[in-house]
Amino acid sequence: MGGDQQFVVPAGVLNAFETGNDATREWASVLSSVAGDFLQDWELRPEGVVRSGEAGIVVPVRRTDGTQAALKLQVPRAETTAAILGLVRWDGRGIVRLLDSDPDRGGMLLERLHGDRTLEAVEDDDSAVRVVGSLLARLHSTPAPNGLPRVGTILSGMLDDAPAAMHTLEGEDRSRLHRWMRRVTELEAEPGNHLLHWDLHYGNVLAADREPWLAIDPEPLVGDPGFDLWPALDSGWSTNDTVTDAPRIVRRRFDILTEMLDLDRGRAAGWTVARLLQNTLWDIEDGHTAISTSAKTVDDALASFGAFGKG
């Protein structure tokens, strides 16, 4: 961009943030100006369609040396800083490579991947989940940097919040939440110390040039690898009303992932329950009064792995 040229984020993209909190809406109101500043400061030329996601926007760009890249902008907050810390430490191993960053303004310059081809396009589910397993193995093998949130802290907060949330539920749902609380309590003593992605579902795996597939959009934290399984277990079927064999899909994916990552299946099932508890607490905070059907499906599918140390 040169001279006084102004970059404008399309209104349709900005509309995606209208339902956010005050900080998100305020950020969206100046997003075009912030994007324009980044394009000028990093000497980038925009090209292609601006995409929006849950956490921000991605602007396809070209650098002065002609290479393609992607400018990602998010609300400047702790989660954005954590993403940058994780991407710096991973340095492109199994995940999109970070080329530049500015955590104070919520900006990341990333290598360009094929945004129109996710792992959801792979028809053979065993092949797809094995891609996730191979990526998780690489991500988990990288030592965690300082400054990231830790699963142990998250568990403590969940267990503090759960008793009040339980009164929102009734009958079987309340009993199920209570059982989840007991299970999660058993995990507190060993929260783990691996570098986790936290959100590696099929849609967060993109085709790439330097490797067939790479992870994107991490929400890095430190904890047990079992805490990283749920997004892949839940991918696809939970939003597809035509799927009739969801329990089989969940168990098959669980078998593959625990084998590839060499995880104790009882503990991995327990950590998946922790994710179900976390998601349900978020749902209740948003006004829901029942446990989601997909959460119950995952829980029931893994019910046979009820004790630690069992394979």
Rosetta blueprint (number, residue, H / E / L):
1 M L
2 G L
3 G L
4 D L
5 Q L
6 Q L
7 F L
8 V L
9 V L
10 P L
11 A H
12 G H
13 V H
14 L H
15 N H
16 A H
17 F H
18 E L
19 T L
20 G L
21 N L
22 D H
23 A H
24 T H
25 R H
26 E H
27 W H
28 A H
29 S H
30 V L
31 L H
32 S H
33 S H
34 V H
35 A H
36 G H
37 D H
38 F H
39 L H
40 Q H
41 D H
42 W L
43 E L
44 L E
45 R E
46 P E
47 E L
48 G L
49 V L
50 V L
51 R E
52 S E
53 G L
54 E L
55 A L
56 G E
57 I E
58 V E
59 V E
60 P E
61 V E
62 R E
63 R E
64 T L
65 D L
66 G L
67 T L
68 Q E
69 A E
70 A E
71 L E
72 K E
73 L E
74 Q E
75 V L
76 P L
77 R L
78 A H
79 E H
80 T H
81 T H
82 A H
83 A H
84 I H
85 L H
86 G H
87 L H
88 V H
89 R H
90 W H
91 D L
92 G L
93 R L
94 G L
95 I E
96 V L
97 R L
98 L E
99 L E
100 D E
101 S E
102 D E
103 P L
104 D L
105 R L
106 G L
107 G E
108 M E
109 L E
110 L E
111 E E
112 R L
113 L L
114 H E
115 G E
116 D E
117 R E
118 T E
119 L H
120 E H
121 A H
122 V L
123 E L
124 D L
125 D H
126 D H
127 S H
128 A H
129 V H
130 R H
131 V H
132 V H
133 G H
134 S H
135 L H
136 L H
137 A H
138 R H
139 L H
140 H H
141 S L
142 T L
143 P L
144 A L
145 P L
146 N L
147 G L
148 L L
149 P L
150 R E
151 V H
152 G H
153 T H
154 I H
155 L H
156 S H
157 G H
158 M H
159 L H
160 D H
161 D H
162 A H
163 P H
164 A H
165 A H
166 M H
167 H L
168 T L
169 L L
170 E L
171 G H
172 E H
173 D H
174 R H
175 S H
176 R H
177 L H
178 H H
179 R H
180 W H
181 M H
182 R H
183 R H
184 V H
185 T H
186 E L
187 L L
188 E L
189 A L
190 E L
191 P L
192 G L
193 N L
194 H E
195 L E
196 L E
197 H L
198 W L
199 D L
200 L L
201 H L
202 Y H
203 G H
204 N H
205 V E
206 L E
207 A E
208 A L
209 D L
210 R L
211 E L
212 P L
213 W E
214 L E
215 A E
216 I L
217 D L
218 P L
219 E L
220 P L
221 L E
222 V E
223 G E
224 D L
225 P H
226 G H
227 F H
228 D H
229 L L
230 W H
231 P H
232 A H
233 L H
234 D H
235 S L
236 G L
237 W H
238 S H
239 T H
240 N L
241 D L
242 T L
243 V L
244 T L
245 D L
246 A H
247 P H
248 R H
249 I H
250 V H
251 R H
252 R H
253 R H
254 F H
255 D H
256 I H
257 L H
258 T H
259 E H
260 M H
261 L L
262 D L
263 L L
264 D L
265 R H
266 G H
267 R H
268 A H
269 A H
270 G H
271 W H
272 T H
273 V H
274 A H
275 R H
276 L H
277 L H
278 Q H
279 N H
280 T H
281 L H
282 W H
283 D H
284 I H
285 E H
286 D L
287 G L
288 H L
289 T L
290 A L
291 I L
292 S L
293 T H
294 S H
295 A H
296 K H
297 T H
298 V H
299 D H
300 D H
301 A H
302 L L
303 A L
304 S L
305 F L
306 G L
307 A L
308 F L
309 G L
310 K L
311 G L
